[in-house]
Each structure stands twice: as C-alpha cells, then as structure tokens.
Amino acid sequence: MPISRDEDEGLLKGSRGKGVQKQSLFRKAWRGTKWFASVPFQAFPHEDIVKTGRMIAGLSDDLRRVRKGDRRFRVNKDWSFDLVATAFLHGVSVAAIEELLVRRRRVTARAAYLAFGFGWLFFLGWLWRAATMQWTLGTAASMLEFAPFCVCFFVAAFWNALQNYQIRTRRLATAWEYLATTGAFWPS
C-alpha cells in the first residue's frame, strides 16, 4: 500500500515532533573529516606528557643541586694522590680512603679481565663468522659494523687496567706510562 504525503511527513518527524533535517553533502564531509582528524588527538596523552616533562625538569634540577661538592681525588704536583687532603675534603679518615682504593682496585681488575675476555670472545666469534660465511656486500657491511663493538671491549679493558695501575702506583699515570712500565702490567 503506498504511503501518502502526510504519512511520509509523519515518519520524518522525530519523537519530539521535529522534522528530521537533511544534511548537505558538504556538512557530512566536514563532520567526517573532523571526526577522522580528532582520533589521533584523542589517543595522544597530552596531560600525561606535560606531567612527565615537569617531573623530569624537577629531577634534573635536584641533580644539579646535589652535584655542587667536589668529588675528585686531590693530587700533588708530581701527580701522586694526596690522601690526607682528599680525606679532609670528604670528611673521612685516611684509612677509609685507603679502604675505598683497595675496593676500587679489586673492581677495576675484575672489570678489566671481564672486558678483555669478552673482547676476545666476540673477536674470535667475529673471525669465525667471517671465515665461514658467504661474502656479499650486505654481509661485508654487517661485519664492518660489528668490528667496533669488539674494539669497545678492548678499550674498556684497557681503561680499567689503567685505573687499576694508577691505584696501585698511587699516582695519575698516563696511558703511555702504563704501556711502558717495567713493573706488573696486568691488573691485580
């Protein structure tokens, strides 16, 4: 049965008695564009990022305030450690500084040997991989990219061994002095 014009207008009227307005194509497109563009902004936690930024700024301010003290060892003109001045500067006894040096010497020796061992382990793995793989341009590039990683272990081992040597001799020795030493070379 066909619907009359009056019935058609009645169907278009909502429950509040208002007629449903037809939207233009431009208005529908604009509403869809606004909705589509707002989705990423709804997922973006702007307030959380601002709070986190303020917290990081506060923490960095706290760190800057704490680092005002001088934390270095005092050295004499001949580059030897001045344990008395260092102990006085930090408000501890000379025996406490000596104990810290003994502990630091053990830590640097352990770190030097571990880094040296890992350096050789990774270098030998690198050599084995280089000898057994099929060489292409891509694999050659990856081999060259891995080489500095092996070198970093050897540099870390040398740095810790140098610090261990400085603690053993109780003076700030240069790297060349350490390499040219006639005494004990290996960290202890």
PyMOL commands that set and color helices and strands:
alter all, ss='L'
color gray80, all
select helices_A, chain A and resi 5-12+25-43+46-66+83-90+94-132+137-169+175-179
alter helices_A, ss='H'
color red, helices_A
deselect
rebuild
show_as cartoon
